[in-house]
Amino acid sequence: MASFIVEGNHPLHGEITPQGAKNEALQVICATLLTTEEVVIENVPDILDVNNLIHLLQDMGVMVKHQGDNTYSFKAEYINTAFIQSRDFMEKCAKLRGSVMLIGPLLSRLGQMYFANPGGDKIGRRRLDTHFRGICNLGATYEFDSEKKAYKFVTNGRLQGTYMLLDEASLTGTANIVMAAVMAHGTTTIYNAACEPYIQQLCRMLNQMGAHITGIASNLLTIEGVNVLHGAHHRILPDMIEVGSFIGMAAMTGSELTIKDVSWDNLGIIPDSFRRLGVRLDKQGDDMFIPRQDHYEVERFMDGSILTLADATWPGLTPDLLSVLLVVATQANGSILIHQKMFESRLFFVDKLIDMGAQIILCDPHRAVVIGHDHRIRLRAGHMVSPDIRAGIAMLIAAMSADGVSRIDHIEQIDRGYSKIEQRLNAIGAKITRIG
């Protein structure tokens, strides 16, 4: 198990560029299975979850070439059907949350597959009903194989297009259903579809490959099934969660920082969420400049009541940034209620922040009140264990702003979502050492 040793209270300076978007990468890499032709993807992030998915595709028989500069080509001309029915395949799927998005393309391509419950962050219940119901709406069936400890999906011939209203606007659920539907017979209509930039990018790539998808960027997608898809060339967006993480680091350490090539048009409500905490952000072309601030003050609602920040489906605030916003609020001037609606275990890391001197009241598994110190009381160093990707980066931000030297264990969780994070931060002034 590796750890970070973090020497706090070092301001950042200069420029940093966000990596490619993790959530988009997992989707579009799975989509390469839908064609026998070559698909080239640029700006692939060099992170644990994405690398594990690439290795899994190679084990399945996909020809993968690293072309340099975070660019990969994928050619799924041959798929090893014996491997995807093996215990090894299911064990690898069980360790990778993104592997759930293999169901749609493999079922569309092969007509059957086995799938074990995926791994990922331990942030509470993460049900798969939307995936399973959506794919069954297209004509597939599934049963649990107790011997293999996995679900077996099968189709009776070609999947059939249909209308469906999703019970939740699940990002990965929508991606799975879209990938299953693009070569189904007839028309598929998906209402209450997720419409994050990641899904928009997936649909655009599939259209490049010959799919017919309309309604992109809305919650109503219409898919006219086609018989075959071909190759394409696609570039992944910068990771909006990493952009938000860098904003949090600059604010907490009182730093002047430029974040390069952030794709402002795809950040949605994220910049305004930090502005509501009093953090100043300036748009400079497609770059983001964060000036040094000794103080930042939390807004109140118009009636004077305490501000609430809550996650919501896009274009609402992504739940992946609430942990970062919570940490930033600990040094703001004012109080705020953080409401994490989607996952019931994502706020449990706040006890470590309380140990560091933060004033936080954990009301229940979903809500926490943060009383900002306005830098009058600095966080003190602590010893923490990263429970998931987003809590891990929030802990790192807290440690970077604290007095003293902190230790964060189990940083493999951070590595799942952030590429070479300590090297990139040290290059702009941080003092972080990896051990173990």
ChimeraX attribute file (.defattr): number of C-alpha atoms within 10 A of each C-alpha:
attribute: neighborCount
match mode: 1-to-1
recipient: residues
	/A:1	8
	/A:2	12
	/A:3	18
	/A:4	21
	/A:5	18
	/A:6	27
	/A:7	20
	/A:8	24
	/A:9	21
	/A:10	18
	/A:11	21
	/A:12	24
	/A:13	19
	/A:14	12
	/A:15	17
	/A:16	17
	/A:17	17
	/A:18	23
	/A:19	25
	/A:20	24
	/A:21	22
	/A:22	28
	/A:23	22
	/A:24	24
	/A:25	27
	/A:26	26
	/A:27	25
	/A:28	25
	/A:29	23
	/A:30	25
	/A:31	26
	/A:32	28
	/A:33	26
	/A:34	27
	/A:35	21
	/A:36	19
	/A:37	17
	/A:38	19
	/A:39	24
	/A:40	21
	/A:41	23
	/A:42	19
	/A:43	19
	/A:44	24
	/A:45	25
	/A:46	18
	/A:47	19
	/A:48	19
	/A:49	24
	/A:50	22
	/A:51	15
	/A:52	18
	/A:53	22
	/A:54	19
	/A:55	13
	/A:56	18
	/A:57	23
	/A:58	18
	/A:59	16
	/A:60	18
	/A:61	17
	/A:62	22
	/A:63	16
	/A:64	18
	/A:65	13
	/A:66	12
	/A:67	12
	/A:68	9
	/A:69	9
	/A:70	14
	/A:71	17
	/A:72	18
	/A:73	19
	/A:74	24
	/A:75	23
	/A:76	21
	/A:77	14
	/A:78	13
	/A:79	21
	/A:80	14
	/A:81	14
	/A:82	9
	/A:83	14
	/A:84	21
	/A:85	17
	/A:86	12
	/A:87	15
	/A:88	12
	/A:89	18
	/A:90	22
	/A:91	16
	/A:92	17
	/A:93	23
	/A:94	19
	/A:95	16
	/A:96	21
	/A:97	17
	/A:98	23
	/A:99	25
	/A:100	24
	/A:101	24
	/A:102	23
	/A:103	23
	/A:104	29
	/A:105	25
	/A:106	23
	/A:107	22
	/A:108	25
	/A:109	19
	/A:110	15
	/A:111	17
	/A:112	20
	/A:113	22
	/A:114	24
	/A:115	24
	/A:116	22
	/A:117	18
	/A:118	18
	/A:119	16
	/A:120	17
	/A:121	17
	/A:122	14
	/A:123	18
	/A:124	12
	/A:125	10
	/A:126	13
	/A:127	10
	/A:128	14
	/A:129	14
	/A:130	21
	/A:131	22
	/A:132	19
	/A:133	18
	/A:134	26
	/A:135	28
	/A:136	18
	/A:137	17
	/A:138	22
	/A:139	18
	/A:140	23
	/A:141	16
	/A:142	16
	/A:143	11
	/A:144	14
	/A:145	13
	/A:146	8
	/A:147	6
	/A:148	15
	/A:149	14
	/A:150	20
	/A:151	17
	/A:152	17
	/A:153	22
	/A:154	20
	/A:155	20
	/A:156	11
	/A:157	11
	/A:158	17
	/A:159	25
	/A:160	22
	/A:161	23
	/A:162	19
	/A:163	14
	/A:164	16
	/A:165	14
	/A:166	19
	/A:167	13
	/A:168	15
	/A:169	20
	/A:170	20
	/A:171	20
	/A:172	23
	/A:173	24
	/A:174	26
	/A:175	29
	/A:176	25
	/A:177	26
	/A:178	29
	/A:179	29
	/A:180	29
	/A:181	32
	/A:182	32
	/A:183	27
	/A:184	23
	/A:185	17
	/A:186	15
	/A:187	20
	/A:188	24
	/A:189	20
	/A:190	23
	/A:191	19
	/A:192	17
	/A:193	28
	/A:194	27
	/A:195	24
	/A:196	23
	/A:197	22
	/A:198	26
	/A:199	23
	/A:200	18
	/A:201	22
	/A:202	25
	/A:203	27
	/A:204	18
	/A:205	23
	/A:206	25
	/A:207	17
	/A:208	16
	/A:209	21
	/A:210	19
	/A:211	23
	/A:212	18
	/A:213	21
	/A:214	16
	/A:215	15
	/A:216	19
	/A:217	19
	/A:218	16
	/A:219	17
	/A:220	16
	/A:221	21
	/A:222	22
	/A:223	23
	/A:224	18
	/A:225	22
	/A:226	16
	/A:227	10
	/A:228	14
	/A:229	19
	/A:230	17
	/A:231	20
	/A:232	19
	/A:233	13
	/A:234	19
	/A:235	16
	/A:236	23
	/A:237	24
	/A:238	25
	/A:239	26
	/A:240	26
	/A:241	24
	/A:242	25
	/A:243	24
	/A:244	23
	/A:245	24
	/A:246	23
	/A:247	26
	/A:248	25
	/A:249	25
	/A:250	25
	/A:251	32
	/A:252	30
	/A:253	25
	/A:254	23
	/A:255	21
	/A:256	17
	/A:257	23
	/A:258	24
	/A:259	21
	/A:260	18
	/A:261	18
	/A:262	23
	/A:263	16
	/A:264	17
	/A:265	8
	/A:266	16
	/A:267	20
	/A:268	17
	/A:269	14
	/A:270	20
	/A:271	19
	/A:272	15
	/A:273	18
	/A:274	22
	/A:275	16
	/A:276	18
	/A:277	26
	/A:278	20
	/A:279	25
	/A:280	18
	/A:281	16
	/A:282	12
	/A:283	13
	/A:284	13
	/A:285	12
	/A:286	13
	/A:287	17
	/A:288	22
	/A:289	19
	/A:290	21
	/A:291	18
	/A:292	19
	/A:293	16
	/A:294	14
	/A:295	15
	/A:296	25
	/A:297	18
	/A:298	21
	/A:299	19
	/A:300	16
	/A:301	11
	/A:302	8
	/A:303	6
	/A:304	8
	/A:305	10
	/A:306	15
	/A:307	19
	/A:308	17
	/A:309	18
	/A:310	19
	/A:311	18
	/A:312	15
	/A:313	17
	/A:314	18
	/A:315	17
	/A:316	13
	/A:317	19
	/A:318	20
	/A:319	20
	/A:320	19
	/A:321	23
	/A:322	24
	/A:323	23
	/A:324	27
	/A:325	21
	/A:326	26
	/A:327	26
	/A:328	27
	/A:329	32
	/A:330	29
	/A:331	31
	/A:332	26
	/A:333	20
	/A:334	21
	/A:335	24
	/A:336	25
	/A:337	21
	/A:338	23
	/A:339	22
	/A:340	23
	/A:341	14
	/A:342	18
	/A:343	16
	/A:344	17
	/A:345	17
	/A:346	25
	/A:347	22
	/A:348	16
	/A:349	19
	/A:350	23
	/A:351	15
	/A:352	16
	/A:353	23
	/A:354	16
	/A:355	15
	/A:356	21
	/A:357	18
	/A:358	24
	/A:359	21
	/A:360	22
	/A:361	15
	/A:362	18
	/A:363	11
	/A:364	12
	/A:365	16
	/A:366	18
	/A:367	20
	/A:368	21
	/A:369	21
	/A:370	24
	/A:371	19
	/A:372	25
	/A:373	19
	/A:374	18
	/A:375	16
	/A:376	10
	/A:377	13
	/A:378	17
	/A:379	26
	/A:380	20
	/A:381	23
	/A:382	21
	/A:383	15
	/A:384	23
	/A:385	17
	/A:386	21
	/A:387	21
	/A:388	21
	/A:389	22
	/A:390	26
	/A:391	27
	/A:392	26
	/A:393	28
	/A:394	27
	/A:395	25
	/A:396	29
	/A:397	24
	/A:398	32
	/A:399	32
	/A:400	28
	/A:401	26
	/A:402	24
	/A:403	18
	/A:404	15
	/A:405	18
	/A:406	23
	/A:407	21
	/A:408	20
	/A:409	20
	/A:410	18
	/A:411	22
	/A:412	18
	/A:413	23
	/A:414	23
	/A:415	19
	/A:416	21
	/A:417	27
	/A:418	26
	/A:419	19
	/A:420	12
	/A:421	14
	/A:422	18
	/A:423	14
	/A:424	15
	/A:425	18
	/A:426	13
	/A:427	14
	/A:428	16
	/A:429	14
	/A:430	22
	/A:431	21
	/A:432	22
	/A:433	14
	/A:434	15
	/A:435	12
	/A:436	8
